[in-house]
Every structure is written in structure tokens, then in C-alpha cells.
Amino acid sequence: MVTLEERGVVAVLVVDNPPVNALSHGVRIGLYEGMKRIAADDSIQAAVLWCRGRTFIAGADIREFGRPREDPQTNEIRSLMESSKKPVVAAIHGTALGGGLETAMACHYRVAVEDARLGLPEVKIGILPGGGGTQRLPRIVGVRKALEMITGGEPIGAQEALENGLIDEIVEGELCAAAAAFALRVVGEGWPLKRVRDLEDKLAEARAEPGIFDDHRRRIARKTRGFRAPENCIRAIEAAVSLPFEEGLRREQELSAELVNGEQAKAQRYYFFAERAAQKVPDVPKETPLRTIESAGVLGAGTMGGGIAMNFVNAGIPVTLVEVEESALERGLAVVRRNYERSASRGRFSMDEVERRMGLIRGSVDTGDFADCDIVVEAVFENMDLKKRVFAGLDDVCGDNAILASNTSYLDVNEIAAATSRPEAVLGTHFFSPANVMKLVEIVRGEKTSKEVLATAMSLAKRLGKVPVVVGVCNGFVGNRMLAQRRVQADRLILEGALPWDVDRVLYDFGLPMGPFAMSDLAGLDIGWDRESSAGRTLREVLCERGRLGQKSGSGYYTYDPDTRKSSPDPEVESVISDFAAAQGIVRRQISDDEILARCTYPMINEGAKILEEGIALRASDIDVIWVNGYGWPLYRGGPMYYADSIGLQTVVAAYDGFRDQFGEGWETAPLLRRLAEQGRGFLDS
Ligand code: 3H9
């Protein structure tokens, strides 16, 4: 996995451990022995650390986590590099991540190619950079930048790395040769051997700013709610500022040990591989040919259509956006422009860039303009007859090779496909709202969707920066079908005795971004409500009849402060609920938080089991990827199926049996769930 190649007086440590040159045991042995040889061989004057393949070392081998790590440890290797009497230069291409960047920071100099990316993403798998990263990075880039990079986990580009001193030079041409030439310059010109551990000035700056850590805590509080790793990352960086290097390293180890075998890290590690597994469709091999996508069309310039168009534009793909009427088109384009202008005003890009992006959108009221599009995504009103008409029309105007996609969130994609002469080119691409922000796309595979079209849609979604997951055709697909089960229980719970804010609080505390009632208020209670036919049959109808349409009308399940939009519980809603329950003969009772949580989550798990058994999802872990990316299921709980396994399927089944005794119909366990529970197994080992 590691060889030592000599280029004159420069020795090149070549790491070759595909796919991402992770610091597996063999790599550690190779680096350790290589550094010993370099020290012992008098003919060698300098060393370069370079990797073959697509990337520099992308971190520790995550597959080795959870078991004792065999010697040599990476910190020993880094210490050999840093204390080497001969200059060691890291030559970076691809991504220098986690343990990879930590190793590079133990080198005396770092050079990189223009498109290299560098970062410490450990926080995303629930841990901290435990190979000296929390001690070295602040010494190089300063505490503020280190806090941002380590608690955010996002890598930075080579240019930004250069500006922050994280690399010494951006090199052109063949990287290994350029790095060797750089190393010779270090030797020839007698440059000092920079040991990051000895740098002090950036730490001194932070000592003069004692509020820096609490400021950062406040800034990230909302985003990191419930996660343990970000706080330990901050404490480790605090240690870099307050303790000598060796003691700081020890503190980093302690804080790392608190996380690495914890429940959150296990769940996040599981999720890392789950997301990658979801990209693979067993009967669609990697070699499946792809159709070329160089232009796209979107039908419907409403909230969804506009958001979908933005995705294409952001990836540099020109888009034809079609609406029926000029006024609706203008409104849609204005919303897209406003979104881009908001990003520009936040410094994400320049106003010129806003114009460039808007320039990639061709607005039109004529579907004939889709003629030269490689894919058209339909985002019109959810009505089967309308969709069929639309698809028949698209079939007429689009080129023979064009893919026709529907953004439907629950309708039968096979029926839609049958309205065309090319069902093999039809599939669902179910984006989530706001479509330009949410990562998930359910790729709905119809009975006749061809492998080529499916593979193209998956690859396109990745190009758009999305996380695509293949699902089968059924009402609501995976995400919304499970959500509907939660909704049923949430609605029952508030009639039986809980209040909307009790249900929302329990789910929020569980880690979801909001509960079902806050979500309804945000979406609008009047979705699907008809004033004419409304007759107080459901609580929702009663609320709408009272003008409580959700956030937009200032009240729904909650009342909203007109200035701050802050929600508060409302006694009127409480009395509406008790009157409604009384009219139905329901005697309200005290409902515990545990019951709320079980009744909201277990039916989702049960539905997940059915979805799995029906083959609508390919794997239990795909369901988790959908819930984490589309509905904000807390990453540190892995996803609903992982959660079910972690609490034990017997627990879920026992609760289900209890609810069936209590409530009767509607509490039948899915056969797969019962079978696995009886066998003492989980979804993920089934
Ligand atoms: C760390 O370093 C800890 C230290 O601080 C010290 C602690 C004490 N290990 O993503 P892709 C596999 S923690 C094992 O599809 P891309 C991946 O599963 C680590 N395997 O490619 C996949 O396998 P398969 C910090 C790994 O081009 C294949 O490689 N580092 C690892 O879209 C291709 O991956 C990170 O967290 C790994 N570290 O993206 C970086 N990484 O083909 C994690 C990848 O069988 N990695 N694999 O499905 C990434 O962010 C992306 O993989 C990367 C490439 C950007 C590198």
C-alpha cells in the first residue's frame, strides 16, 4: 500500500490504497517504515508524501472504527514526520480529508493542485479530528477559521487554503514532480523545517479574544442541536489555546474517546455507508450507458418548478421553464431572481453571478420550446388526468432521446408513463421542498423505466448535488407513505388528550426540525380544503372555517406573532379540540411523552417494514437515507429503520400488540417486522 521511490535525493512515499487512500493498517505500516528508512538513509535529503489514484489520503479507514486500532498509530507516524531532520512535503490532489489532512499538517510544507480540497469532516461521522487536527489546524489558520472548519466539516479549496496558510503553494503540471522540485528548493535554499506544533502567534491572537468560543457556540447552536461531537470539537480547540501541544493532544484523545464508540458516532458511521449504498442499484451495473444531459426543461414555474429549475442552473445546465400564462411565468421567474439576489446579498456570490444564472433560464409559455431539451421535469398540480394530458403532450414535442420525469409526490408513475409512446423513458423525480435546498430526490422507477434512463437520472441527480434514492411505485412512495402513518396518529393523539404543542415538543426533542402541527401550519391548513363543501367534519375543517389557515393567516394550530412570527399555544385551539373530541364521544385522558413518541414513530417503522417487503425500497438503509435527507430525521439516530434496530424490534412489536389491545383495528404488525422480531434480528441484518 506504500512504496518508497527515489527521485535523486528526494524520496517519494507513494500511497496506493484505492478507492480513497484511507489510512488503513497497511498504509500506517508503510508510512511508519518509510519514514524510518528515510531517516536512516544518508543519500536521502528530503521526502514527498504523494498518493496514486484519484485523491490524497481521504482520512482514517472508517471501516476499521469500532475495533481496536492496530499499531502503528497515526500519531506516531505524524510525530516521525514532524520531527524529521529532513524536510517532508505533502503533495495534495483530490481531497485531503480527516486523518489525511492531519498527516499533511504534520509535514513541514504542503503543496496542492488548483482543484484540491482540504478539510476535517470528522464531525459528520460523529467524532472529532483525533489525530492532532484540533491542535494543529488552529495553529495554522487561526482559531476562528479552525472552529468553522472543524465544527462545520466542510472542506475548503486550494485557493482558500493558500490564503489561510494551510498550503504553501499551488503547483501546476505533474504534482509529484512539482512537489519534488519544491522539496529540493527547501533543501537548496536552506528553508527552515516548519513544525506546526511550535507555531504560537495565531493562538496568542485567540487568547486576546476570550469570547471567541462562546460566540461560536451560539452561532452554531441551532444547526448542531442534539449532536455531541461539535461541543467536543470546540473543547479540543479550547485546549489547543490553553494547553501546551503535548497536553492538548492528550486532551484531544480524551474528548475523542468520549465520542468514538458512542451511539451517535455509530449511527453517523452507519449513515455514511448507507448513503453510499443507496447509490447502487443491484440490477443496474456501473457500466450502464448514460444519456447525455446538456439541457433541461421544467414545466410549471410554481414553488416546486422554480426550485427544480434552480437546481439545473446551479449545476450549469441551461433550463427552459414553461408556464401556461405569462403572468404566472413572470411571478415564477421573479421568485427565482429574488432567491439568487438573497444569496448574493449574503455574500455567497456576486450580482454578476445572479445575472449569469438568470441568463441560463429561458422562460416560455409554449411547451413546443421543450423540443431540444434532454430531460423535462413536470411540476404541475397533482391531478392524474392533468398529468396524463401533460405527458401525452410532452411525448409529442420532445426529441426521441428525451427523458420525461414527473415530480409527483404520490401518483402512479406507471399510469402517467402509459400516456406516452415511450414508457421506458418516463420516471418520477420527486424533489422535496424547498427543491433548491433539500438534498433528497426519490427516483421513482416505473415498471417500464429502462436501466439507461434510471442510471441517467441517478447520475444527473448527483450532478445537481442531490442524494438520489431509487423507490418503486406506490401511493406516496417511501417518504410520504410513512409520513401519512405518523399523521394519522398525531391527529388521534390530540383528540384523545394530547395537545398539538405536546406532540410537536416530543418530536422536536427527539431531534426532528419540527413536529406535524408546526409543519401543517407552515404548509397551510387549507391545502386540499374547500370552503364550499367544508362542514366541520375534521378538526382541520373546523380550524379553516375559523380562518385559521396556518402561518400565512397568523394562526392555525398555533397563533403567530405578526412581527416575529414566533408561535405560541392558543387556548382557542384547546377548546376547539375538546369540543370536537366531546362531540365524537371521546373522553380525553392524560397522554405521556413516551406514548406520543411511540405512537408517532412505531407506525412509521411498521410501514417501513411493509415498504421493504413489497420491494418499494431496495434496502432498509435506503429508507433511512430518505428520512434523514427529506424530513430531517436526526442524523445521530441513523434513520427510522436504524432507530428501530437500536431500540430492538421486539420492543416495537410488544408496543404494537399493546396498542392493538387498547385501540383495536389499525395496529396489525407488518409480517416482516414480526418475523424479524421473533428471530431476534433487525432490519439491517435481514
Ligand atoms: C478520520 O480521519 C479520523 C481521524 O481524525 C482520526 C480519528 C482517531 N474509509 O464517497 P465515495 C469509500 S475519519 C473507508 O462514493 P466520492 C466509500 O465507502 C475519516 N472507506 O466517492 C466508497 O466505497 P464503495 C475522515 C471510505 O468520490 C468509496 O470509498 N474522512 C472512506 O464521491 C468511494 O467513496 C472522511 O470522513 C474512508 N474514510 O467522494 C472522508 N471514504 O465504493 C469520507 C470513502 O464501496 N469520504 N470510502 O461504496 C468522503 O467524503 C468521500 O468518500 C470522498 C470521495 C470525498 C473522499
Boltz pocket constraint, residues with backbone or C-beta under 6 A from the ligand:
constraints:
  - pocket:
      binder: B
      contacts: [[A, 19], [A, 20], [A, 22], [A, 55], [A, 58], [A, 59], [A, 60], [A, 61], [A, 62], [A, 63], [A, 95], [A, 97], [A, 98], [A, 99], [A, 100], [A, 102], [A, 121], [A, 122], [A, 125], [A, 128], [A, 129], [A, 130], [A, 131], [A, 133], [A, 256], [A, 272], [A, 273], [A, 276], [A, 277]]
      max_distance: 6.0
